[in-house]
Amino acid sequence: MAGVNKVILIGNLGAEPQSRQLNDGKTVTNLSVATSETWKDKDGQKQTRSEWHRVSIFGKGAEIAAKYLKSGSKVFI
């Protein structure tokens, strides 16, 4: 039986999207997305941890992402 992996990322872009054309003419856009987690430690101090994700988008979605997304944009992937 094959497994299924599903990930939902909600975060902010850390840099401008990088877009390029592949040999077959399709577009690929690379994004750097930061997600953050906030909690209070045992002393009541607020703690934050950020994690970075590299995301590649292909085809029409890549074209749309390159056109509309900017550094700091909130994204749902």
N, CA, C, O and CB atoms as a CASP TS submission, in Angstrom:
PFRMAT TS
TARGET T0000
AUTHOR 0000-0000-0000
METHOD Language model
MODEL 1
PARENT N/A
ATOM      1  N   MET     1       0.836  -1.172   0.000  1.00  0.00           N
ATOM      2  CA  MET     1       0.000   0.000   0.000  1.00  0.00           C
ATOM      3  C   MET     1       0.886   1.242   0.000  1.00  0.00           C
ATOM      4  O   MET     1       1.823   1.350   0.791  1.00  0.00           O
ATOM      5  CB  MET     1      -0.954  -0.006   1.210  1.00  0.00           C
ATOM      6  N   ALA     2       0.580   2.165  -0.887  1.00  0.00           N
ATOM      7  CA  ALA     2       1.357   3.395  -0.991  1.00  0.00           C
ATOM      8  C   ALA     2       0.943   4.373   0.102  1.00  0.00           C
ATOM      9  O   ALA     2      -0.224   4.430   0.487  1.00  0.00           O
ATOM     10  CB  ALA     2       1.179   4.035  -2.380  1.00  0.00           C
ATOM     11  N   GLY     3       1.900   5.134   0.591  1.00  0.00           N
ATOM     12  CA  GLY     3       1.614   6.142   1.607  1.00  0.00           C
ATOM     13  C   GLY     3       1.309   7.482   0.964  1.00  0.00           C
ATOM     14  O   GLY     3       1.656   7.729  -0.190  1.00  0.00           O
ATOM     15  N   VAL     4       0.661   8.331   1.722  1.00  0.00           N
ATOM     16  CA  VAL     4       0.337   9.673   1.260  1.00  0.00           C
ATOM     17  C   VAL     4       0.930  10.667   2.248  1.00  0.00           C
ATOM     18  O   VAL     4       0.714  10.569   3.456  1.00  0.00           O
ATOM     19  CB  VAL     4      -1.208   9.871   1.115  1.00  0.00           C
ATOM     20  N   ASN     5       1.679  11.623   1.716  1.00  0.00           N
ATOM     21  CA  ASN     5       2.230  12.690   2.543  1.00  0.00           C
ATOM     22  C   ASN     5       1.543  13.989   2.163  1.00  0.00           C
ATOM     23  O   ASN     5       1.452  14.329   0.983  1.00  0.00           O
ATOM     24  CB  ASN     5       3.776  12.803   2.375  1.00  0.00           C
ATOM     25  N   LYS     6       1.066  14.708   3.153  1.00  0.00           N
ATOM     26  CA  LYS     6       0.398  15.975   2.901  1.00  0.00           C
ATOM     27  C   LYS     6       0.954  17.000   3.871  1.00  0.00           C
ATOM     28  O   LYS     6       1.057  16.745   5.070  1.00  0.00           O
ATOM     29  CB  LYS     6      -1.149  15.845   3.044  1.00  0.00           C
ATOM     30  N   VAL     7       1.313  18.162   3.342  1.00  0.00           N
ATOM     31  CA  VAL     7       1.857  19.232   4.154  1.00  0.00           C
ATOM     32  C   VAL     7       1.106  20.511   3.828  1.00  0.00           C
ATOM     33  O   VAL     7       0.857  20.806   2.659  1.00  0.00           O
ATOM     34  CB  VAL     7       3.380  19.400   3.918  1.00  0.00           C
ATOM     35  N   ILE     8       0.746  21.265   4.845  1.00  0.00           N
ATOM     36  CA  ILE     8       0.164  22.588   4.662  1.00  0.00           C
ATOM     37  C   ILE     8       1.104  23.582   5.329  1.00  0.00           C
ATOM     38  O   ILE     8       1.398  23.471   6.519  1.00  0.00           O
ATOM     39  CB  ILE     8      -1.295  22.675   5.261  1.00  0.00           C
ATOM     40  N   LEU     9       1.574  24.559   4.551  1.00  0.00           N
ATOM     41  CA  LEU     9       2.450  25.598   5.074  1.00  0.00           C
ATOM     42  C   LEU     9       1.712  26.926   5.043  1.00  0.00           C
ATOM     43  O   LEU     9       1.144  27.303   4.018  1.00  0.00           O
ATOM     44  CB  LEU     9       3.771  25.680   4.262  1.00  0.00           C
ATOM     45  N   ILE    10       1.719  27.628   6.156  1.00  0.00           N
ATOM     46  CA  ILE    10       1.202  28.989   6.223  1.00  0.00           C
ATOM     47  C   ILE    10       2.332  29.820   6.817  1.00  0.00           C
ATOM     48  O   ILE    10       2.727  29.621   7.966  1.00  0.00           O
ATOM     49  CB  ILE    10      -0.142  29.088   7.087  1.00  0.00           C
ATOM     50  N   GLY    11       2.844  30.749   6.025  1.00  0.00           N
ATOM     51  CA  GLY    11       3.977  31.535   6.497  1.00  0.00           C
ATOM     52  C   GLY    11       4.206  32.750   5.624  1.00  0.00           C
ATOM     53  O   GLY    11       3.334  33.158   4.858  1.00  0.00           O
ATOM     54  N   ASN    12       5.391  33.320   5.750  1.00  0.00           N
ATOM     55  CA  ASN    12       5.772  34.511   4.999  1.00  0.00           C
ATOM     56  C   ASN    12       6.973  34.214   4.114  1.00  0.00           C
ATOM     57  O   ASN    12       7.846  33.423   4.468  1.00  0.00           O
ATOM     58  CB  ASN    12       6.084  35.676   5.949  1.00  0.00           C
ATOM     59  N   LEU    13       6.998  34.871   2.947  1.00  0.00           N
ATOM     60  CA  LEU    13       8.151  34.726   2.070  1.00  0.00           C
ATOM     61  C   LEU    13       9.327  35.491   2.653  1.00  0.00           C
ATOM     62  O   LEU    13       9.182  36.631   3.095  1.00  0.00           O
ATOM     63  CB  LEU    13       7.828  35.224   0.644  1.00  0.00           C
ATOM     64  N   GLY    14      10.489  34.858   2.652  1.00  0.00           N
ATOM     65  CA  GLY    14      11.677  35.487   3.195  1.00  0.00           C
ATOM     66  C   GLY    14      12.480  36.240   2.157  1.00  0.00           C
ATOM     67  O   GLY    14      13.379  37.003   2.509  1.00  0.00           O
ATOM     68  N   ALA    15      12.173  36.042   0.878  1.00  0.00           N
ATOM     69  CA  ALA    15      12.907  36.689  -0.213  1.00  0.00           C
ATOM     70  C   ALA    15      11.996  36.767  -1.435  1.00  0.00           C
ATOM     71  O   ALA    15      10.927  36.156  -1.467  1.00  0.00           O
ATOM     72  CB  ALA    15      14.227  35.913  -0.550  1.00  0.00           C
ATOM     73  N   GLU    16      12.428  37.515  -2.422  1.00  0.00           N
ATOM     74  CA  GLU    16      11.679  37.595  -3.675  1.00  0.00           C
ATOM     75  C   GLU    16      11.663  36.218  -4.342  1.00  0.00           C
ATOM     76  O   GLU    16      12.669  35.511  -4.305  1.00  0.00           O
ATOM     77  CB  GLU    16      12.299  38.664  -4.628  1.00  0.00           C
ATOM     78  N   PRO    17      10.546  35.828  -4.946  1.00  0.00           N
ATOM     79  CA  PRO    17      10.499  34.556  -5.673  1.00  0.00           C
ATOM     80  C   PRO    17      11.507  34.540  -6.825  1.00  0.00           C
ATOM     81  O   PRO    17      11.690  35.548  -7.507  1.00  0.00           O
ATOM     82  CB  PRO    17       9.080  34.300  -6.210  1.00  0.00           C
ATOM     83  N   GLN    18      12.151  33.407  -7.038  1.00  0.00           N
ATOM     84  CA  GLN    18      13.120  33.240  -8.122  1.00  0.00           C
ATOM     85  C   GLN    18      12.491  32.369  -9.197  1.00  0.00           C
ATOM     86  O   GLN    18      12.165  31.208  -8.948  1.00  0.00           O
ATOM     87  CB  GLN    18      14.457  32.611  -7.603  1.00  0.00           C
ATOM     88  N   SER    19      12.318  32.926 -10.392  1.00  0.00           N
ATOM     89  CA  SER    19      11.636  32.224 -11.466  1.00  0.00           C
ATOM     90  C   SER    19      12.586  31.988 -12.630  1.00  0.00           C
ATOM     91  O   SER    19      13.455  32.813 -12.909  1.00  0.00           O
ATOM     92  CB  SER    19      10.407  33.009 -11.929  1.00  0.00           C
ATOM     93  N   ARG    20      12.415  30.840 -13.320  1.00  0.00           N
ATOM     94  CA  ARG    20      13.242  30.539 -14.497  1.00  0.00           C
ATOM     95  C   ARG    20      12.467  29.608 -15.428  1.00  0.00           C
ATOM     96  O   ARG    20      11.484  28.981 -15.034  1.00  0.00           O
ATOM     97  CB  ARG    20      14.606  29.891 -14.078  1.00  0.00           C
ATOM     98  N   GLN    21      12.934  29.536 -16.664  1.00  0.00           N
ATOM     99  CA  GLN    21      12.321  28.680 -17.676  1.00  0.00           C
ATOM    100  C   GLN    21      13.114  27.378 -17.793  1.00  0.00           C
ATOM    101  O   GLN    21      14.345  27.394 -17.808  1.00  0.00           O
ATOM    102  CB  GLN    21      12.253  29.408 -19.048  1.00  0.00           C
ATOM    103  N   LEU    22      12.411  26.263 -17.875  1.00  0.00           N
ATOM    104  CA  LEU    22      13.047  24.973 -18.106  1.00  0.00           C
ATOM    105  C   LEU    22      13.240  24.764 -19.604  1.00  0.00           C
ATOM    106  O   LEU    22      12.702  25.526 -20.407  1.00  0.00           O
ATOM    107  CB  LEU    22      12.205  23.825 -17.495  1.00  0.00           C
ATOM    108  N   ASN    23      14.000  23.743 -19.991  1.00  0.00           N
ATOM    109  CA  ASN    23      14.265  23.462 -21.404  1.00  0.00           C
ATOM    110  C   ASN    23      12.997  23.209 -22.211  1.00  0.00           C
ATOM    111  O   ASN    23      12.953  23.519 -23.402  1.00  0.00           O
ATOM    112  CB  ASN    23      15.178  22.270 -21.524  1.00  0.00           C
ATOM    113  N   ASP    24      11.965  22.650 -21.578  1.00  0.00           N
ATOM    114  CA  ASP    24      10.721  22.372 -22.288  1.00  0.00           C
ATOM    115  C   ASP    24       9.780  23.580 -22.325  1.00  0.00           C
ATOM    116  O   ASP    24       8.645  23.461 -22.788  1.00  0.00           O
ATOM    117  CB  ASP    24      10.018  21.198 -21.645  1.00  0.00           C
ATOM    118  N   GLY    25      10.236  24.736 -21.842  1.00  0.00           N
ATOM    119  CA  GLY    25       9.442  25.958 -21.893  1.00  0.00           C
ATOM    120  C   GLY    25       8.581  26.214 -20.679  1.00  0.00           C
ATOM    121  O   GLY    25       7.980  27.283 -20.573  1.00  0.00           O
ATOM    122  N   LYS    26       8.500  25.266 -19.756  1.00  0.00           N
ATOM    123  CA  LYS    26       7.700  25.455 -18.549  1.00  0.00           C
ATOM    124  C   LYS    26       8.450  26.333 -17.546  1.00  0.00           C
ATOM    125  O   LYS    26       9.679  26.410 -17.550  1.00  0.00           O
ATOM    126  CB  LYS    26       7.348  24.092 -17.913  1.00  0.00           C
ATOM    127  N   THR    27       7.678  26.983 -16.701  1.00  0.00           N
ATOM    128  CA  THR    27       8.243  27.874 -15.694  1.00  0.00           C
ATOM    129  C   THR    27       8.344  27.146 -14.360  1.00  0.00           C
ATOM    130  O   THR    27       7.472  26.355 -14.001  1.00  0.00           O
ATOM    131  CB  THR    27       7.389  29.154 -15.550  1.00  0.00           C
ATOM    132  N   VAL    28       9.423  27.425 -13.630  1.00  0.00           N
ATOM    133  CA  VAL    28       9.573  26.951 -12.252  1.00  0.00           C
ATOM    134  C   VAL    28       9.916  28.166 -11.388  1.00  0.00           C
ATOM    135  O   VAL    28      10.775  28.973 -11.743  1.00  0.00           O
ATOM    136  CB  VAL    28      10.685  25.825 -12.137  1.00  0.00           C
ATOM    137  N   THR    29       9.231  28.278 -10.251  1.00  0.00           N
ATOM    138  CA  THR    29       9.480  29.380  -9.320  1.00  0.00           C
ATOM    139  C   THR    29       9.841  28.785  -7.967  1.00  0.00           C
ATOM    140  O   THR    29       9.148  27.902  -7.462  1.00  0.00           O
ATOM    141  CB  THR    29       8.235  30.329  -9.205  1.00  0.00           C
ATOM    142  N   ASN    30      10.929  29.275  -7.388  1.00  0.00           N
ATOM    143  CA  ASN    30      11.395  28.812  -6.080  1.00  0.00           C
ATOM    144  C   ASN    30      11.080  29.865  -5.026  1.00  0.00           C
ATOM    145  O   ASN    30      11.297  31.059  -5.232  1.00  0.00           O
ATOM    146  CB  ASN    30      12.919  28.506  -6.107  1.00  0.00           C
ATOM    147  N   LEU    31      10.561  29.396  -3.892  1.00  0.00           N
ATOM    148  CA  LEU    31      10.189  30.272  -2.788  1.00  0.00           C
ATOM    149  C   LEU    31      10.913  29.852  -1.527  1.00  0.00           C
ATOM    150  O   LEU    31      11.231  28.678  -1.343  1.00  0.00           O
ATOM    151  CB  LEU    31       8.673  30.259  -2.565  1.00  0.00           C
ATOM    152  N   SER    32      11.170  30.814  -0.664  1.00  0.00           N
ATOM    153  CA  SER    32      11.707  30.557   0.664  1.00  0.00           C
ATOM    154  C   SER    32      10.643  31.005   1.657  1.00  0.00           C
ATOM    155  O   SER    32      10.382  32.201   1.790  1.00  0.00           O
ATOM    156  CB  SER    32      13.084  31.304   0.900  1.00  0.00           C
ATOM    157  N   VAL    33      10.021  30.047   2.361  1.00  0.00           N
ATOM    158  CA  VAL    33       8.890  30.330   3.240  1.00  0.00           C
ATOM    159  C   VAL    33       9.295  30.095   4.698  1.00  0.00           C
ATOM    160  O   VAL    33       9.851  29.052   5.041  1.00  0.00           O
ATOM    161  CB  VAL    33       7.668  29.451   2.864  1.00  0.00           C
ATOM    162  N   ALA    34       9.004  31.083   5.545  1.00  0.00           N
ATOM    163  CA  ALA    34       9.274  30.962   6.982  1.00  0.00           C
ATOM    164  C   ALA    34       7.971  30.686   7.721  1.00  0.00           C
ATOM    165  O   ALA    34       6.982  31.396   7.539  1.00  0.00           O
ATOM    166  CB  ALA    34       9.953  32.251   7.535  1.00  0.00           C
ATOM    167  N   THR    35       7.976  29.651   8.553  1.00  0.00           N
ATOM    168  CA  THR    35       6.858  29.392   9.449  1.00  0.00           C
ATOM    169  C   THR    35       7.370  29.579  10.878  1.00  0.00           C
ATOM    170  O   THR    35       8.524  29.276  11.181  1.00  0.00           O
ATOM    171  CB  THR    35       6.259  27.945   9.230  1.00  0.00           C
ATOM    172  N   SER    36       6.499  30.079  11.743  1.00  0.00           N
ATOM    173  CA  SER    36       6.915  30.371  13.121  1.00  0.00           C
ATOM    174  C   SER    36       6.007  29.685  14.120  1.00  0.00           C
ATOM    175  O   SER    36       4.818  29.478  13.879  1.00  0.00           O
ATOM    176  CB  SER    36       6.921  31.879  13.375  1.00  0.00           C
ATOM    177  N   GLU    37       6.599  29.340  15.242  1.00  0.00           N
ATOM    178  CA  GLU    37       5.880  28.726  16.360  1.00  0.00           C
ATOM    179  C   GLU    37       6.166  29.567  17.600  1.00  0.00           C
ATOM    180  O   GLU    37       7.322  29.892  17.871  1.00  0.00           O
ATOM    181  CB  GLU    37       6.310  27.216  16.574  1.00  0.00           C
ATOM    182  N   THR    38       5.135  29.922  18.352  1.00  0.00           N
ATOM    183  CA  THR    38       5.292  30.734  19.552  1.00  0.00           C
ATOM    184  C   THR    38       4.675  30.009  20.741  1.00  0.00           C
ATOM    185  O   THR    38       3.597  29.425  20.630  1.00  0.00           O
ATOM    186  CB  THR    38       4.646  32.129  19.364  1.00  0.00           C
ATOM    187  N   TRP    39       5.362  30.051  21.872  1.00  0.00           N
ATOM    188  CA  TRP    39       4.872  29.416  23.087  1.00  0.00           C
ATOM    189  C   TRP    39       5.485  30.119  24.300  1.00  0.00           C
ATOM    190  O   TRP    39       6.420  30.908  24.165  1.00  0.00           O
ATOM    191  CB  TRP    39       5.208  27.896  23.095  1.00  0.00           C
ATOM    192  N   LYS    40       4.952  29.823  25.471  1.00  0.00           N
ATOM    193  CA  LYS    40       5.520  30.342  26.717  1.00  0.00           C
ATOM    194  C   LYS    40       6.286  29.214  27.395  1.00  0.00           C
ATOM    195  O   LYS    40       5.792  28.093  27.509  1.00  0.00           O
ATOM    196  CB  LYS    40       4.404  30.915  27.663  1.00  0.00           C
ATOM    197  N   ASP    41       7.494  29.523  27.841  1.00  0.00           N
ATOM    198  CA  ASP    41       8.288  28.513  28.527  1.00  0.00           C
ATOM    199  C   ASP    41       7.829  28.388  29.980  1.00  0.00           C
ATOM    200  O   ASP    41       6.880  29.053  30.397  1.00  0.00           O
ATOM    201  CB  ASP    41       9.794  28.863  28.460  1.00  0.00           C
ATOM    202  N   LYS    42       8.503  27.538  30.740  1.00  0.00           N
ATOM    203  CA  LYS    42       8.076  27.270  32.124  1.00  0.00           C
ATOM    204  C   LYS    42       8.178  28.500  33.021  1.00  0.00           C
ATOM    205  O   LYS    42       7.535  28.555  34.069  1.00  0.00           O
ATOM    206  CB  LYS    42       8.910  26.148  32.717  1.00  0.00           C
ATOM    207  N   ASP    43       8.990  29.502  32.613  1.00  0.00           N
ATOM    208  CA  ASP    43       9.118  30.743  33.385  1.00  0.00           C
ATOM    209  C   ASP    43       8.126  31.801  32.928  1.00  0.00           C
ATOM    210  O   ASP    43       8.119  32.908  33.466  1.00  0.00           O
ATOM    211  CB  ASP    43      10.534  31.288  33.274  1.00  0.00           C
ATOM    212  N   GLY    44       7.285  31.483  31.943  1.00  0.00           N
ATOM    213  CA  GLY    44       6.297  32.428  31.438  1.00  0.00           C
ATOM    214  C   GLY    44       6.817  33.363  30.359  1.00  0.00           C
ATOM    215  O   GLY    44       6.110  34.274  29.930  1.00  0.00           O
ATOM    216  N   GLN    45       8.053  33.141  29.918  1.00  0.00           N
ATOM    217  CA  GLN    45       8.637  33.975  28.870  1.00  0.00           C
ATOM    218  C   GLN    45       8.184  33.500  27.497  1.00  0.00           C
ATOM    219  O   GLN    45       8.132  32.299  27.233  1.00  0.00           O
ATOM    220  CB  GLN    45      10.170  33.963  28.958  1.00  0.00           C
ATOM    221  N   LYS    46       7.859  34.444  26.630  1.00  0.00           N
ATOM    222  CA  LYS    46       7.425  34.113  25.281  1.00  0.00           C
ATOM    223  C   LYS    46       8.627  33.663  24.452  1.00  0.00           C
ATOM    224  O   LYS    46       9.645  34.353  24.399  1.00  0.00           O
ATOM    225  CB  LYS    46       6.721  35.324  24.617  1.00  0.00           C
ATOM    226  N   GLN    47       8.506  32.521  23.816  1.00  0.00           N
ATOM    227  CA  GLN    47       9.565  31.966  22.970  1.00  0.00           C
ATOM    228  C   GLN    47       9.029  31.823  21.545  1.00  0.00           C
ATOM    229  O   GLN    47       7.861  31.492  21.343  1.00  0.00           O
ATOM    230  CB  GLN    47      10.067  30.585  23.521  1.00  0.00           C
ATOM    231  N   THR    48       9.889  32.073  20.570  1.00  0.00           N
ATOM    232  CA  THR    48       9.519  31.934  19.158  1.00  0.00           C
ATOM    233  C   THR    48      10.601  31.156  18.435  1.00  0.00           C
ATOM    234  O   THR    48      11.794  31.376  18.647  1.00  0.00           O
ATOM    235  CB  THR    48       9.307  33.323  18.492  1.00  0.00           C
ATOM    236  N   ARG    49      10.164  30.237  17.573  1.00  0.00           N
ATOM    237  CA  ARG    49      11.098  29.478  16.745  1.00  0.00           C
ATOM    238  C   ARG    49      10.600  29.541  15.307  1.00  0.00           C
ATOM    239  O   ARG    49       9.436  29.253  15.028  1.00  0.00           O
ATOM    240  CB  ARG    49      11.231  27.988  17.239  1.00  0.00           C
ATOM    241  N   SER    50      11.495  29.923  14.396  1.00  0.00           N
ATOM    242  CA  SER    50      11.153  29.979  12.973  1.00  0.00           C
ATOM    243  C   SER    50      11.825  28.829  12.243  1.00  0.00           C
ATOM    244  O   SER    50      12.948  28.437  12.562  1.00  0.00           O
ATOM    245  CB  SER    50      11.572  31.336  12.351  1.00  0.00           C
ATOM    246  N   GLU    51      11.119  28.301  11.262  1.00  0.00           N
ATOM    247  CA  GLU    51      11.649  27.216  10.444  1.00  0.00           C
ATOM    248  C   GLU    51      11.500  27.639   8.986  1.00  0.00           C
ATOM    249  O   GLU    51      10.466  28.181   8.597  1.00  0.00           O
ATOM    250  CB  GLU    51      10.907  25.850  10.731  1.00  0.00           C
ATOM    251  N   TRP    52      12.540  27.390   8.174  1.00  0.00           N
ATOM    252  CA  TRP    52      12.543  27.789   6.770  1.00  0.00           C
ATOM    253  C   TRP    52      12.280  26.591   5.877  1.00  0.00           C
ATOM    254  O   TRP    52      12.768  25.488   6.126  1.00  0.00           O
ATOM    255  CB  TRP    52      13.875  28.448   6.395  1.00  0.00           C
ATOM    256  N   HIS    53      11.493  26.830   4.826  1.00  0.00           N
ATOM    257  CA  HIS    53      11.117  25.784   3.874  1.00  0.00           C
ATOM    258  C   HIS    53      11.414  26.272   2.459  1.00  0.00           C
ATOM    259  O   HIS    53      11.088  27.406   2.105  1.00  0.00           O
ATOM    260  CB  HIS    53       9.610  25.401   4.025  1.00  0.00           C
ATOM    261  N   ARG    54      12.025  25.423   1.665  1.00  0.00           N
ATOM    262  CA  ARG    54      12.246  25.730   0.256  1.00  0.00           C
ATOM    263  C   ARG    54      11.155  25.048  -0.549  1.00  0.00           C
ATOM    264  O   ARG    54      10.962  23.836  -0.442  1.00  0.00           O
ATOM    265  CB  ARG    54      13.667  25.274  -0.217  1.00  0.00           C
ATOM    266  N   VAL    55      10.436  25.828  -1.359  1.00  0.00           N
ATOM    267  CA  VAL    55       9.294  25.338  -2.114  1.00  0.00           C
ATOM    268  C   VAL    55       9.518  25.622  -3.588  1.00  0.00           C
ATOM    269  O   VAL    55       9.938  26.720  -3.953  1.00  0.00           O
ATOM    270  CB  VAL    55       7.977  25.985  -1.622  1.00  0.00           C
ATOM    271  N   SER    56       9.240  24.636  -4.443  1.00  0.00           N
ATOM    272  CA  SER    56       9.305  24.815  -5.896  1.00  0.00           C
ATOM    273  C   SER    56       7.909  24.638  -6.466  1.00  0.00           C
ATOM    274  O   SER    56       7.208  23.681  -6.138  1.00  0.00           O
ATOM    275  CB  SER    56      10.306  23.810  -6.551  1.00  0.00           C
ATOM    276  N   ILE    57       7.513  25.572  -7.325  1.00  0.00           N
ATOM    277  CA  ILE    57       6.204  25.539  -7.972  1.00  0.00           C
ATOM    278  C   ILE    57       6.444  25.460  -9.476  1.00  0.00           C
ATOM    279  O   ILE    57       7.317  26.148 -10.005  1.00  0.00           O
ATOM    280  CB  ILE    57       5.332  26.800  -7.591  1.00  0.00           C
ATOM    281  N   PHE    58       5.668  24.619 -10.168  1.00  0.00           N
ATOM    282  CA  PHE    58       5.855  24.410 -11.601  1.00  0.00           C
ATOM    283  C   PHE    58       4.625  24.832 -12.387  1.00  0.00           C
ATOM    284  O   PHE    58       3.517  24.862 -11.852  1.00  0.00           O
ATOM    285  CB  PHE    58       6.178  22.951 -11.888  1.00  0.00           C
ATOM    286  N   GLY    59       4.827  25.158 -13.665  1.00  0.00           N
ATOM    287  CA  GLY    59       3.727  25.415 -14.595  1.00  0.00           C
ATOM    288  C   GLY    59       3.037  26.749 -14.363  1.00  0.00           C
ATOM    289  O   GLY    59       3.675  27.741 -14.010  1.00  0.00           O
ATOM    290  N   LYS    60       1.720  26.759 -14.568  1.00  0.00           N
ATOM    291  CA  LYS    60       0.922  27.983 -14.462  1.00  0.00           C
ATOM    292  C   LYS    60       0.983  28.569 -13.053  1.00  0.00           C
ATOM    293  O   LYS    60       1.024  29.788 -12.891  1.00  0.00           O
ATOM    294  CB  LYS    60      -0.531  27.702 -14.848  1.00  0.00           C
ATOM    295  N   GLY    61       0.989  27.708 -12.032  1.00  0.00           N
ATOM    296  CA  GLY    61       1.109  28.184 -10.649  1.00  0.00           C
ATOM    297  C   GLY    61       2.399  28.945 -10.426  1.00  0.00           C
ATOM    298  O   GLY    61       2.425  29.920  -9.676  1.00  0.00           O
ATOM    299  N   ALA    62       3.481  28.506 -11.076  1.00  0.00           N
ATOM    300  CA  ALA    62       4.770  29.182 -10.965  1.00  0.00           C
ATOM    301  C   ALA    62       4.707  30.574 -11.572  1.00  0.00           C
ATOM    302  O   ALA    62       5.269  31.522 -11.023  1.00  0.00           O
ATOM    303  CB  ALA    62       5.865  28.362 -11.645  1.00  0.00           C
ATOM    304  N   GLU    63       4.024  30.698 -12.704  1.00  0.00           N
ATOM    305  CA  GLU    63       3.882  32.000 -13.360  1.00  0.00           C
ATOM    306  C   GLU    63       3.087  32.965 -12.484  1.00  0.00           C
ATOM    307  O   GLU    63       3.444  34.137 -12.361  1.00  0.00           O
ATOM    308  CB  GLU    63       3.198  31.841 -14.729  1.00  0.00           C
ATOM    309  N   ILE    64       2.026  32.477 -11.887  1.00  0.00           N
ATOM    310  CA  ILE    64       1.183  33.311 -11.026  1.00  0.00           C
ATOM    311  C   ILE    64       1.961  33.736  -9.778  1.00  0.00           C
ATOM    312  O   ILE    64       1.905  34.898  -9.377  1.00  0.00           O
ATOM    313  CB  ILE    64      -0.110  32.552 -10.626  1.00  0.00           C
ATOM    314  N   ALA    65       2.682  32.797  -9.165  1.00  0.00           N
ATOM    315  CA  ALA    65       3.467  33.111  -7.966  1.00  0.00           C
ATOM    316  C   ALA    65       4.518  34.176  -8.265  1.00  0.00           C
ATOM    317  O   ALA    65       4.693  35.108  -7.481  1.00  0.00           O
ATOM    318  CB  ALA    65       4.143  31.843  -7.417  1.00  0.00           C
ATOM    319  N   ALA    66       5.219  34.045  -9.394  1.00  0.00           N
ATOM    320  CA  ALA    66       6.259  35.007  -9.755  1.00  0.00           C
ATOM    321  C   ALA    66       5.664  36.398  -9.996  1.00  0.00           C
ATOM    322  O   ALA    66       6.301  37.410  -9.701  1.00  0.00           O
ATOM    323  CB  ALA    66       7.012  34.531 -11.006  1.00  0.00           C
ATOM    324  N   LYS    67       4.457  36.443 -10.526  1.00  0.00           N
ATOM    325  CA  LYS    67       3.823  37.718 -10.862  1.00  0.00           C
ATOM    326  C   LYS    67       3.308  38.458  -9.627  1.00  0.00           C
ATOM    327  O   LYS    67       3.463  39.675  -9.530  1.00  0.00           O
ATOM    328  CB  LYS    67       2.678  37.486 -11.830  1.00  0.00           C
ATOM    329  N   TYR    68       2.696  37.737  -8.680  1.00  0.00           N
ATOM    330  CA  TYR    68       1.986  38.382  -7.589  1.00  0.00           C
ATOM    331  C   TYR    68       2.669  38.361  -6.219  1.00  0.00           C
ATOM    332  O   TYR    68       2.361  39.201  -5.374  1.00  0.00           O
ATOM    333  CB  TYR    68       0.684  37.759  -7.462  1.00  0.00           C
ATOM    334  N   LEU    69       3.577  37.433  -5.983  1.00  0.00           N
ATOM    335  CA  LEU    69       4.191  37.328  -4.656  1.00  0.00           C
ATOM    336  C   LEU    69       5.439  38.191  -4.543  1.00  0.00           C
ATOM    337  O   LEU    69       6.201  38.331  -5.499  1.00  0.00           O
ATOM    338  CB  LEU    69       4.538  35.877  -4.348  1.00  0.00           C
ATOM    339  N   LYS    70       5.635  38.761  -3.376  1.00  0.00           N
ATOM    340  CA  LYS    70       6.805  39.590  -3.070  1.00  0.00           C
ATOM    341  C   LYS    70       7.353  39.161  -1.716  1.00  0.00           C
ATOM    342  O   LYS    70       6.679  38.461  -0.961  1.00  0.00           O
ATOM    343  CB  LYS    70       6.443  41.118  -3.070  1.00  0.00           C
ATOM    344  N   SER    71       8.560  39.578  -1.416  1.00  0.00           N
ATOM    345  CA  SER    71       9.158  39.293  -0.114  1.00  0.00           C
ATOM    346  C   SER    71       8.242  39.798   0.991  1.00  0.00           C
ATOM    347  O   SER    71       7.777  40.936   0.939  1.00  0.00           O
ATOM    348  CB  SER    71      10.561  39.938   0.004  1.00  0.00           C
ATOM    349  N   GLY    72       7.981  38.968   1.981  1.00  0.00           N
ATOM    350  CA  GLY    72       7.111  39.331   3.099  1.00  0.00           C
ATOM    351  C   GLY    72       5.655  38.938   2.892  1.00  0.00           C
ATOM    352  O   GLY    72       4.860  39.025   3.828  1.00  0.00           O
ATOM    353  N   SER    73       5.284  38.503   1.673  1.00  0.00           N
ATOM    354  CA  SER    73       3.900  38.096   1.407  1.00  0.00           C
ATOM    355  C   SER    73       3.515  36.915   2.275  1.00  0.00           C
ATOM    356  O   SER    73       4.321  36.014   2.502  1.00  0.00           O
ATOM    357  CB  SER    73       3.710  37.744  -0.074  1.00  0.00           C
ATOM    358  N   LYS    74       2.276  36.919   2.762  1.00  0.00           N
ATOM    359  CA  LYS    74       1.730  35.775   3.492  1.00  0.00           C
ATOM    360  C   LYS    74       1.295  34.750   2.454  1.00  0.00           C
ATOM    361  O   LYS    74       0.600  35.092   1.497  1.00  0.00           O
ATOM    362  CB  LYS    74       0.526  36.194   4.432  1.00  0.00           C
ATOM    363  N   VAL    75       1.704  33.483   2.639  1.00  0.00           N
ATOM    364  CA  VAL    75       1.359  32.422   1.678  1.00  0.00           C
ATOM    365  C   VAL    75       0.738  31.234   2.395  1.00  0.00           C
ATOM    366  O   VAL    75       1.037  30.959   3.557  1.00  0.00           O
ATOM    367  CB  VAL    75       2.608  31.970   0.889  1.00  0.00           C
ATOM    368  N   PHE    76      -0.137  30.535   1.672  1.00  0.00           N
ATOM    369  CA  PHE    76      -0.774  29.303   2.118  1.00  0.00           C
ATOM    370  C   PHE    76      -0.472  28.266   1.046  1.00  0.00           C
ATOM    371  O   PHE    76      -0.971  28.355  -0.076  1.00  0.00           O
ATOM    372  CB  PHE    76      -2.338  29.483   2.350  1.00  0.00           C
ATOM    373  N   ILE    77       0.341  27.290   1.396  1.00  0.00           N
ATOM    374  CA  ILE    77       0.747  26.276   0.409  1.00  0.00           C
ATOM    375  C   ILE    77       0.316  24.917   0.921  1.00  0.00           C
ATOM    376  O   ILE    77       0.550  23.905   0.259  1.00  0.00           O
ATOM    377  CB  ILE    77       2.294  26.309   0.148  1.00  0.00           C
TER
END
